[in-house]
Amino acid sequence: MSRKLFKFLRALYEPMLVLVVIASAALLIGALYYAFGGGLGGKLSFEAAFDEVGGIKEGSSVLFKGMQVGAVGKMRYDAATDKILVRIEITKPVDVPANIKPYVEKSLMGQSNIALRTEQQTGTKELLASVVRRHQAADKDGLYRIDGVELSRLDAIKSGLDAKSDEAIEVAKKTMHRTEELAEQSNAALTKASQDLEKVAATLDQAGQAVIRSETTLNQAGQAIIRSESHIKKLGSASEKLGSASDNVNGFIQVLKVKPSAIVWGLSDQQRTMMNQAPATRRPSATPVRK
């Protein structure tokens, strides 16, 4: 009997050894997967708490950096916190950082999903799998919980709009800078043109004043000519009178030469008649005129 039992156990030794080796390998692989963030059942699970989850349902997509990494699991209401608790199951081997925050995003087409967005982190970068593993080691019944935020449709597309707005603002800044440069150049050109026009206006004003002075000078010259003509006429009249007086004086001198006593006794009527009738060039007769 003992021999048969021994033979039976010996026959089972090799299969049992194989099973032990397989089980050990499975446990080792499972431990390694869990150590690298695989979580229980090959998933990384945690809860996200929201005030409202409009449009989210079981099976909705979970996105990280725009890439689908998992799906929404069971959802329940927690009366103690007045929150909707959504189970997030990450099924793809992605190194999600611990500094993430779940956001309920509503698309313009009416579909909603949960996006895991990274928040600002000042300390050492840590993976979400490590945080979840530590929490599960301390509390095997409860899931690691993160507060989430519900976004409106406008807020959901705001990030894309912000990028486009920043680009548009940058283009607008460059355009405004170029416009300011062109405006400065235009102002400089207008200033130069204004200065040139002022110089031209000053030159024209000087030319106009010179023309006015020339007209005044010509007017004065014309008046001087008119006065000269009047003086010439007066001189001519005076010259004629002087010539007549000269003739008279010349005749009287001629008479005196003939009769010096005429200056004392005066001229006779005959002598006066001779002086008046005689031309200026006529020389008096050498014959003395008797009185």
C-alpha positions as CSV (number, residue, x, y, z in Angstrom):
1,M,0.0,0.0,0.0
2,S,2.8,2.4,0.9
3,R,4.5,1.6,-2.3
4,K,1.5,2.3,-4.4
5,L,1.1,5.7,-2.6
6,F,4.7,6.5,-3.1
7,K,4.5,5.6,-6.8
8,F,1.3,7.7,-7.1
9,L,2.9,10.7,-5.5
10,R,6.0,10.3,-7.6
11,A,3.9,10.3,-10.7
12,L,2.2,13.6,-9.6
13,Y,5.5,15.3,-8.7
14,E,6.5,16.4,-12.1
15,P,3.1,17.9,-13.1
16,M,2.8,19.6,-9.7
17,L,6.3,21.0,-10.1
18,V,5.3,22.4,-13.5
19,L,2.2,24.0,-12.0
20,V,4.2,25.5,-9.2
21,V,6.6,27.1,-11.7
22,I,3.8,28.5,-13.8
23,A,2.0,29.9,-10.7
24,S,5.2,31.5,-9.5
25,A,5.8,33.0,-12.9
26,A,2.3,34.4,-13.0
27,L,2.6,35.9,-9.6
28,L,6.0,37.5,-10.6
29,I,4.5,38.9,-13.7
30,G,1.5,40.2,-11.8
31,A,3.7,41.8,-9.2
32,L,5.8,43.5,-11.9
33,Y,2.8,44.8,-13.7
34,Y,1.3,46.1,-10.5
35,A,4.6,47.7,-9.6
36,F,4.7,49.6,-12.9
37,G,1.2,51.0,-12.5
38,G,-1.0,48.3,-13.9
39,G,-3.3,48.2,-10.8
40,L,-5.8,45.6,-9.9
41,G,-7.2,43.5,-12.8
42,G,-4.8,45.2,-15.2
43,K,-6.4,48.6,-14.7
44,L,-5.5,51.9,-12.9
45,S,-8.7,53.0,-11.2
46,F,-9.6,56.1,-9.2
47,E,-12.6,58.2,-8.5
48,A,-13.3,61.8,-9.7
49,A,-15.8,63.9,-7.8
50,F,-17.9,66.4,-9.7
51,D,-20.7,68.8,-8.8
52,E,-22.4,68.0,-12.1
53,V,-21.6,65.5,-15.0
54,G,-23.9,66.6,-17.8
55,G,-23.5,64.4,-20.8
56,I,-21.2,61.8,-19.0
57,K,-22.3,58.2,-18.8
58,E,-20.7,54.8,-18.3
59,G,-18.4,54.1,-21.2
60,S,-17.7,57.7,-22.0
61,S,-14.1,58.3,-23.1
62,V,-11.3,59.3,-20.8
63,L,-8.7,61.4,-22.6
64,F,-5.2,62.4,-21.7
65,K,-3.5,65.0,-23.9
66,G,-6.3,64.4,-26.4
67,M,-5.5,60.6,-26.5
68,Q,-8.1,58.1,-25.3
69,V,-6.5,56.2,-22.4
70,G,-9.6,54.7,-20.7
71,A,-13.3,54.9,-20.1
72,V,-15.8,55.9,-17.4
73,G,-16.9,53.1,-15.1
74,K,-19.7,53.2,-12.5
75,M,-21.2,56.5,-11.4
76,R,-22.8,57.2,-8.0
77,Y,-24.0,60.0,-5.9
78,D,-22.3,60.7,-2.5
79,A,-24.8,62.4,-0.2
80,A,-22.1,63.1,2.4
81,T,-20.2,65.4,0.0
82,D,-23.1,66.2,-2.4
83,K,-20.8,65.1,-5.3
84,I,-21.2,62.7,-8.2
85,L,-18.4,60.1,-8.0
86,V,-17.2,58.8,-11.3
87,R,-15.0,55.8,-11.5
88,I,-12.1,56.4,-14.0
89,E,-10.5,53.3,-15.4
90,I,-7.3,53.8,-17.3
91,T,-6.7,50.7,-19.5
92,K,-3.8,51.8,-21.6
93,P,-0.2,51.7,-20.3
94,V,0.4,55.4,-20.1
95,D,2.6,57.2,-17.6
96,V,-0.1,59.6,-16.3
97,P,1.5,62.1,-13.9
98,A,0.0,62.5,-10.4
99,N,-0.7,66.2,-10.8
100,I,-3.8,65.7,-13.0
101,K,-7.2,67.1,-12.7
102,P,-10.3,65.6,-14.3
103,Y,-12.5,67.9,-16.4
104,V,-15.9,67.2,-17.9
105,E,-15.7,68.5,-21.4
106,K,-18.8,69.1,-23.5
107,S,-18.2,69.3,-27.3
108,L,-20.3,71.4,-29.6
109,M,-21.8,68.2,-31.1
110,G,-23.3,67.3,-27.7
111,Q,-20.9,64.5,-26.8
112,S,-19.1,64.7,-23.5
113,N,-15.9,63.1,-22.1
114,I,-13.5,63.4,-19.2
115,A,-10.2,65.0,-19.9
116,L,-7.2,64.5,-17.6
117,R,-5.3,67.8,-17.6
118,T,-2.0,68.3,-15.8
119,E,-1.8,71.0,-13.2
120,Q,1.2,73.1,-12.3
121,Q,3.7,71.1,-10.2
122,T,6.6,72.5,-8.2
123,G,7.9,69.3,-6.5
124,T,9.3,66.1,-7.9
125,K,7.3,64.6,-10.7
126,E,5.4,61.5,-9.6
127,L,3.2,59.1,-11.5
128,L,-0.5,58.6,-10.7
129,A,0.0,54.9,-10.5
130,S,2.4,55.3,-7.6
131,V,-0.1,57.5,-5.7
132,V,-2.9,55.1,-6.3
133,R,-0.8,52.1,-5.2
134,R,0.1,53.8,-1.9
135,H,-3.6,54.7,-1.3
136,Q,-4.8,51.1,-2.0
137,A,-2.1,49.7,0.3
138,A,-3.5,51.9,3.1
139,D,-7.2,51.6,2.2
140,K,-8.1,48.5,0.2
141,D,-11.8,49.2,0.1
142,G,-11.8,52.8,-1.0
143,L,-10.5,54.3,-4.3
144,Y,-8.2,57.2,-4.6
145,R,-10.3,60.3,-5.2
146,I,-9.6,63.5,-7.1
147,D,-11.9,66.6,-7.3
148,G,-13.0,67.3,-10.9
149,V,-14.4,70.3,-12.7
150,E,-17.3,70.6,-15.2
151,L,-16.6,72.8,-18.2
152,S,-19.1,74.6,-20.4
153,R,-18.9,74.1,-24.1
154,L,-17.2,77.5,-24.4
155,D,-14.7,76.6,-21.7
156,A,-14.1,73.3,-23.3
157,I,-13.0,74.9,-26.6
158,K,-11.4,77.9,-24.8
159,S,-7.9,76.4,-24.8
160,G,-8.0,76.1,-28.6
161,L,-9.5,79.5,-28.9
162,D,-6.8,80.9,-26.5
163,A,-4.1,79.5,-28.8
164,K,-5.7,81.1,-31.8
165,S,-6.4,84.3,-29.9
166,D,-2.7,84.4,-28.8
167,E,-1.7,83.9,-32.4
168,A,-4.1,86.6,-33.6
169,I,-3.0,89.0,-30.9
170,E,0.7,88.4,-31.9
171,V,-0.2,89.1,-35.5
172,A,-2.1,92.2,-34.5
173,K,0.8,93.4,-32.4
174,K,3.2,93.0,-35.4
175,T,0.7,94.7,-37.6
176,M,0.3,97.6,-35.1
177,H,4.1,97.9,-34.8
178,R,4.4,98.0,-38.6
179,T,1.6,100.5,-38.7
180,E,3.3,102.7,-36.1
181,E,6.5,102.6,-38.1
182,L,4.6,103.6,-41.3
183,A,2.8,106.3,-39.3
184,E,6.2,107.7,-38.1
185,Q,7.6,107.6,-41.6
186,S,4.5,109.4,-42.9
187,N,4.7,112.0,-40.1
188,A,8.3,112.6,-41.0
189,A,7.5,112.9,-44.7
190,L,4.6,115.3,-43.9
191,T,6.8,117.3,-41.6
192,K,9.5,117.6,-44.3
193,A,6.8,118.5,-46.9
194,S,5.3,121.1,-44.5
195,Q,8.8,122.6,-44.0
196,D,9.4,122.7,-47.7
197,L,6.0,124.4,-48.3
198,E,6.8,127.0,-45.6
199,K,10.1,127.7,-47.4
200,V,8.3,128.0,-50.7
201,A,5.6,130.3,-49.1
202,A,8.4,132.4,-47.6
203,T,10.1,132.7,-51.0
204,L,6.9,133.6,-52.7
205,D,6.1,136.2,-50.0
206,Q,9.6,137.7,-50.5
207,A,9.1,137.7,-54.3
208,G,5.7,139.3,-53.8
209,Q,7.2,142.0,-51.6
210,A,9.9,142.5,-54.1
211,V,7.3,143.0,-56.9
212,I,5.4,145.4,-54.7
213,R,8.6,147.3,-54.0
214,S,9.3,147.3,-57.8
215,E,5.8,148.6,-58.5
216,T,6.3,151.3,-55.9
217,T,9.7,152.2,-57.4
218,L,8.2,152.4,-60.9
219,N,5.4,154.5,-59.7
220,Q,7.8,156.8,-58.0
221,A,9.9,156.9,-61.1
222,G,6.8,157.7,-63.2
223,Q,5.8,160.5,-60.8
224,A,9.4,161.8,-61.0
225,I,9.2,161.7,-64.8
226,I,5.9,163.6,-64.7
227,R,7.4,166.2,-62.3
228,S,10.5,166.4,-64.6
229,E,8.3,167.1,-67.6
230,S,6.5,169.8,-65.6
231,H,9.8,171.3,-64.6
232,I,11.0,171.1,-68.1
233,K,8.0,172.9,-69.3
234,K,8.5,175.5,-66.6
235,L,12.1,175.8,-67.5
236,G,11.2,176.2,-71.2
237,S,8.7,179.0,-70.3
238,A,11.3,180.6,-68.1
239,S,13.9,180.2,-70.8
240,E,11.6,181.9,-73.3
241,K,11.0,184.7,-70.9
242,L,14.7,184.9,-70.2
243,G,15.4,185.0,-73.9
244,S,12.9,187.9,-74.4
245,A,14.4,189.7,-71.4
246,S,17.9,189.0,-72.8
247,D,16.9,190.5,-76.1
248,N,15.6,193.6,-74.4
249,V,18.7,193.9,-72.4
250,N,20.9,193.3,-75.4
251,G,19.0,196.0,-77.3
252,F,19.3,198.4,-74.4
253,I,23.0,197.7,-74.3
254,Q,23.4,198.5,-77.9
255,V,21.5,201.8,-77.4
256,L,23.8,202.6,-74.6
257,K,26.8,202.0,-76.7
258,V,25.4,204.5,-79.2
259,K,24.1,207.0,-76.6
260,P,25.5,206.5,-73.2
261,S,23.5,209.4,-71.9
262,A,20.3,207.4,-72.4
263,I,20.7,205.8,-69.0
264,V,20.4,209.3,-67.5
265,W,18.0,211.0,-69.8
266,G,16.1,207.9,-70.8
267,L,15.2,206.7,-74.3
268,S,13.2,208.7,-76.7
269,D,10.1,207.4,-78.3
270,Q,11.9,206.8,-81.5
271,Q,14.6,204.7,-79.7
272,R,12.1,202.7,-77.8
273,T,10.3,201.9,-81.1
274,M,13.5,200.8,-82.6
275,M,14.4,198.5,-79.7
276,N,11.0,196.9,-79.7
277,Q,11.0,196.3,-83.4
278,A,14.6,195.3,-83.8
279,P,15.4,191.5,-83.6
280,A,17.7,190.3,-80.9
281,T,20.5,189.7,-83.4
282,R,20.1,193.2,-85.0
283,R,22.9,195.4,-84.1
284,P,22.1,199.1,-83.6
285,S,23.1,201.6,-86.2
286,A,26.4,203.4,-85.7
287,T,24.7,206.7,-86.6
288,P,23.8,208.5,-83.5
289,V,20.2,209.2,-83.0
290,R,19.5,212.7,-82.1
291,K,17.0,213.6,-79.7
